[in-house]
């Protein structure tokens, strides 16, 4: 029914400073009935398509997290770099409005190829066709890791070209301004041929924020530790203010868990084992400061890491 196809769009800012419409992420709110039907159909689809999904897909998969994606990526990189004459290129691909470019008929064809019953694929196509939207206010990233030996990059560059072709076939547009590459991980990297996508040269970066973890070309965690420490220290200010207002100790603990501990635990399974002692001590001092403010013991960084 057409009444089920109506949705309200809420623009959510992507960044603190808004300079244009592209700085908003449109979030669609549908009716409660439609949400319930979507969950039923999703559960049915998972049973059929689950075994066919790419094992390297981490988004929208149960019991998988960003930590798993980063850990596996770093495992491939470090394992490859143990061999002589090797280096790595990582291409962080960003799509422009990926969820707004779906072609319902193309999606239906793909669902049929995955053995989804035609009645279900037709229902989904109908749901995505002739939708009405009301505007109240005015996982789509991919990473390509090239494990290169003896300077032979042809296979890696062919994969990049295939991404461009695949996007054209699936009505997707690569956001070349946000597509970034980290090169090498060698101490003294030579000059390498730039990489181009859609006639645009991909920017090479010293660091990149990959699923919440700042990866640097020297594979050290200095930039990531600086980011975590800065965020945690800023949020300690609010904990102090709450203590001044004589908030109960239990509520102070809850605030710490939700606002400060969540920052300290971001990707902790990825970086804790290889972080320097000075970095872990710096973050542990944040925990100790929070303990003094709250007046109660809190789990150490080591305990937080072990509990994960």
C-alpha positions as CSV (number, residue, x, y, z in Angstrom):
1,X,0.0,0.0,0.0
2,X,1.2,3.5,-0.8
3,X,0.7,4.6,2.8
4,X,3.5,2.2,3.9
5,X,5.9,3.8,1.4
6,X,5.8,7.3,3.1
7,X,8.9,8.3,5.1
8,X,10.1,11.4,6.9
9,X,13.6,12.5,6.2
10,X,15.7,13.9,9.1
11,X,19.0,15.4,8.0
12,X,21.7,14.5,10.5
13,X,25.0,16.5,10.3
14,X,28.1,14.5,9.3
15,X,30.5,17.0,10.6
16,X,30.5,19.9,13.2
17,X,30.8,22.7,10.6
18,X,28.1,22.5,7.8
19,X,29.1,24.1,4.5
20,X,26.6,22.5,2.1
21,X,23.9,19.9,1.6
22,X,26.4,17.1,1.2
23,X,27.4,17.6,4.9
24,X,24.1,16.1,6.0
25,X,23.2,12.4,6.2
26,X,19.5,11.8,5.4
27,X,17.8,9.5,7.9
28,X,14.4,8.1,6.8
29,X,11.8,7.4,9.4
30,X,9.1,5.0,8.4
31,X,5.9,3.9,10.1
32,X,5.9,1.4,13.0
33,X,4.0,-1.1,10.9
34,X,6.5,-0.8,8.1
35,X,9.4,-1.3,10.5
36,X,7.8,-4.5,11.8
37,X,7.3,-5.8,8.3
38,X,10.9,-4.9,7.4
39,X,12.2,-7.0,10.3
40,X,10.2,-10.0,9.3
41,X,11.4,-9.9,5.7
42,X,15.0,-9.3,6.9
43,X,14.9,-12.4,9.2
44,X,13.6,-14.4,6.2
45,X,16.3,-13.1,3.9
46,X,19.1,-13.8,6.3
47,X,18.2,-17.5,6.4
48,X,18.4,-17.7,2.6
49,X,21.3,-15.3,1.8
50,X,23.5,-15.7,4.9
51,X,25.7,-18.6,3.6
52,X,26.2,-16.7,0.3
53,X,27.5,-13.4,1.8
54,X,31.2,-12.4,1.3
55,X,33.2,-13.7,4.3
56,X,35.1,-10.4,4.3
57,X,31.9,-8.4,4.8
58,X,31.7,-7.1,8.4
59,X,29.0,-4.5,8.2
60,X,25.4,-5.6,9.1
61,X,26.7,-9.1,10.2
62,X,25.9,-10.6,13.6
63,X,28.8,-11.1,16.0
64,X,31.1,-9.0,13.8
65,X,32.5,-5.6,14.7
66,X,34.8,-2.9,13.4
67,X,37.5,-4.3,15.6
68,X,37.3,-7.6,13.6
69,X,37.6,-5.7,10.3
70,X,40.6,-3.7,11.5
71,X,42.3,-6.7,13.1
72,X,42.0,-8.9,10.0
73,X,43.2,-6.1,7.8
74,X,46.3,-5.5,9.9
75,X,46.9,-9.3,10.1
76,X,47.0,-9.5,6.3
77,X,49.3,-6.4,6.2
78,X,51.8,-7.5,8.9
79,X,51.9,-11.1,7.6
80,X,52.8,-9.9,4.1
81,X,55.4,-7.4,5.3
82,X,57.3,-10.2,7.1
83,X,58.4,-11.3,3.6
84,X,61.4,-9.6,1.9
85,X,60.8,-7.1,-0.9
86,X,57.2,-6.4,0.0
87,X,55.0,-3.4,0.6
88,X,51.4,-2.6,0.9
89,X,48.9,-0.2,-0.6
90,X,45.5,0.4,1.1
91,X,42.8,2.1,-0.8
92,X,39.9,3.4,1.4
93,X,37.0,3.7,-1.0
94,X,34.0,6.0,-0.4
95,X,30.8,6.0,-2.3
96,X,28.6,9.0,-2.9
97,X,25.0,8.5,-1.5
98,X,25.3,4.7,-1.9
99,X,21.9,4.0,-0.4
100,X,20.2,6.6,-2.5
101,X,21.3,5.1,-5.8
102,X,19.6,1.7,-5.6
103,X,17.9,0.7,-8.8
104,X,14.9,-1.6,-7.7
105,X,14.9,-3.7,-10.8
106,X,18.6,-4.3,-10.6
107,X,18.2,-5.2,-6.9
108,X,15.4,-7.7,-7.8
109,X,17.7,-9.4,-10.3
110,X,20.4,-9.8,-7.7
111,X,17.9,-11.2,-5.2
112,X,16.7,-13.7,-7.7
113,X,20.3,-14.8,-8.3
114,X,20.6,-15.4,-4.5
115,X,17.6,-17.8,-4.7
116,X,15.2,-15.4,-3.0
117,X,11.6,-16.3,-3.9
118,X,10.2,-14.1,-6.6
119,X,7.2,-13.1,-4.4
120,X,9.7,-11.7,-1.8
121,X,11.8,-9.9,-4.4
122,X,8.7,-8.4,-6.0
123,X,7.5,-7.2,-2.6
124,X,10.9,-5.5,-2.0
125,X,10.8,-3.9,-5.4
126,X,7.3,-2.6,-4.8
127,X,8.4,-1.2,-1.5
128,X,11.3,0.7,-3.1
129,X,9.2,2.0,-6.0
130,X,7.1,5.2,-6.0
131,X,8.1,6.2,-2.5
132,X,6.9,9.4,-0.9
133,X,9.2,11.5,1.3
134,X,8.6,14.4,3.6
135,X,11.5,16.6,4.5
136,X,11.3,18.1,8.0
137,X,14.6,19.9,7.8
138,X,16.9,20.3,5.2
139,X,27.8,1.4,5.4
140,X,29.0,1.9,2.3
141,X,32.8,2.2,2.7
142,X,35.1,-0.4,1.1
143,X,38.8,-1.1,1.7
144,X,41.1,-2.6,-0.9
145,X,44.4,-3.9,0.5
146,X,47.1,-4.6,-2.1
147,X,49.8,-7.0,-0.9
148,X,52.6,-6.2,-3.3
149,X,55.9,-8.0,-3.8
150,X,58.9,-6.9,-5.9
151,X,57.1,-3.8,-7.1
152,X,54.6,-5.7,-9.2
153,X,51.3,-3.7,-8.9
154,X,49.5,-4.8,-12.0
155,X,47.0,-7.1,-10.2
156,X,46.3,-4.4,-7.6
157,X,45.6,-1.7,-10.3
158,X,43.4,-4.1,-12.2
159,X,41.3,-4.6,-9.0
160,X,40.9,-0.8,-8.7
161,X,39.8,-0.6,-12.3
162,X,37.2,-3.4,-11.6
163,X,35.8,-1.3,-8.8
164,X,35.2,1.6,-11.2
165,X,33.5,-0.8,-13.7
166,X,31.4,-2.4,-11.0
167,X,30.2,1.0,-9.8
168,X,29.1,1.9,-13.3
169,X,27.1,-1.3,-13.7
170,X,25.4,-0.8,-10.3
171,X,24.6,2.9,-10.5
172,X,27.1,3.9,-7.8
173,X,29.4,6.9,-7.9
174,X,32.8,6.8,-6.3
175,X,33.5,9.8,-4.1
176,X,37.0,10.5,-5.3
177,X,37.4,13.4,-2.9
178,X,37.0,11.1,0.1
179,X,38.8,8.1,-1.4
180,X,42.2,8.0,0.2
181,X,45.3,5.8,-0.1
182,X,48.0,4.9,2.4
183,X,51.1,3.6,0.6
184,X,54.0,1.4,1.6
185,X,54.7,1.0,5.3
186,X,58.4,1.0,4.5
187,X,60.9,3.3,6.2
188,X,62.2,4.9,3.0
189,X,59.6,4.4,0.4
190,X,60.6,5.3,-3.2
191,X,58.5,7.4,-5.5
192,X,55.6,5.3,-6.9
193,X,53.3,5.9,-9.8
194,X,50.1,7.7,-8.6
195,X,46.8,5.8,-8.6
196,X,43.9,7.3,-10.6
197,X,40.1,6.6,-10.5
198,X,37.7,8.2,-12.9
199,X,40.5,10.4,-14.2
200,X,41.1,11.8,-10.7
201,X,44.4,11.1,-8.8
202,X,43.8,9.4,-5.5
203,X,45.2,11.4,-2.6
204,X,48.0,9.7,-0.6
205,X,47.8,10.2,3.1
206,X,50.1,9.7,6.1
207,X,47.2,8.7,8.3
208,X,43.6,7.7,7.8
209,X,40.7,7.0,10.2
210,X,39.7,3.4,9.4
211,X,36.5,2.4,11.1
212,X,37.4,4.4,14.2
213,X,41.1,3.5,14.3
214,X,43.7,5.9,13.0
215,X,46.1,3.9,10.8
216,X,49.4,5.5,9.9
217,X,51.9,4.6,7.2
218,X,54.5,3.6,9.8
219,X,51.9,1.3,11.6
220,X,52.5,3.1,14.9
221,X,49.6,4.2,17.1
222,X,50.8,7.7,18.1
223,X,48.1,9.6,16.2
224,X,45.4,7.2,17.5
225,X,46.6,7.5,21.1
226,X,46.6,11.3,20.8
227,X,43.1,11.3,19.5
228,X,41.8,9.0,22.3
229,X,43.6,10.9,25.1
230,X,42.3,14.3,23.8
231,X,38.7,13.1,23.7
232,X,38.9,11.4,27.1
233,X,40.5,14.5,28.7
234,X,37.8,16.8,27.3
235,X,35.0,14.6,28.7
236,X,36.6,14.5,32.2
237,X,35.6,18.2,32.4
238,X,31.9,17.2,32.3
239,X,32.5,14.5,34.9
240,X,34.0,17.2,37.2
241,X,31.0,19.5,36.6
242,X,28.6,16.7,37.5
243,X,30.6,16.0,40.7
244,X,30.3,19.7,41.6
245,X,26.5,19.4,41.4
246,X,26.7,16.5,43.9
247,X,25.5,13.8,41.5
248,X,25.3,10.4,43.2
249,X,28.3,8.2,42.8
250,X,26.4,5.5,40.9
251,X,25.2,8.1,38.3
252,X,28.8,9.4,38.0
253,X,29.9,5.8,37.3
254,X,27.2,5.5,34.6
255,X,28.3,8.7,33.0
256,X,32.0,7.5,33.0
257,X,31.0,4.2,31.4
258,X,28.9,5.8,28.7
259,X,31.0,8.9,27.9
260,X,34.6,8.2,28.8
261,X,35.1,4.5,29.0
262,X,33.5,4.1,25.6
263,X,36.2,6.3,24.2
264,X,39.1,4.4,25.9
265,X,37.7,1.1,24.7
266,X,37.3,2.2,21.1
267,X,39.2,-0.6,19.1
268,X,41.1,-1.5,22.2
269,X,41.6,-5.1,20.9
270,X,43.3,-3.6,17.9
271,X,45.9,-1.3,19.5
272,X,46.4,-2.4,23.1
273,X,48.8,-5.2,22.3
274,X,51.2,-3.0,20.2
275,X,50.8,0.3,22.0
276,X,53.9,1.7,23.8
277,X,54.0,1.7,27.6
278,X,54.0,5.5,27.7
279,X,50.8,5.6,25.6
280,X,49.0,3.1,27.9
281,X,50.3,4.9,31.0
282,X,48.9,8.2,29.6
283,X,45.5,6.7,29.1
284,X,45.6,4.9,32.5
285,X,46.1,8.4,34.1
286,X,42.8,9.4,32.6
287,X,41.2,6.4,34.4
288,X,42.9,7.3,37.6
289,X,41.7,10.9,37.4
290,X,38.2,9.6,36.9
291,X,38.6,7.4,39.9
292,X,39.5,10.4,42.1
293,X,36.6,12.4,40.8
294,X,34.1,9.6,41.3
295,X,35.6,8.4,44.6
296,X,35.4,4.7,43.6
297,X,37.7,2.2,41.9
298,X,37.4,1.7,38.1
299,X,38.6,-1.1,35.8
300,X,42.2,-0.6,34.5
301,X,43.0,-0.5,30.8
302,X,44.5,-4.0,31.1
303,X,41.2,-5.2,32.6
304,X,39.1,-3.5,29.9
305,X,41.3,-5.2,27.2
306,X,41.1,-8.6,28.9
307,X,37.3,-8.4,29.2
308,X,37.0,-7.9,25.5
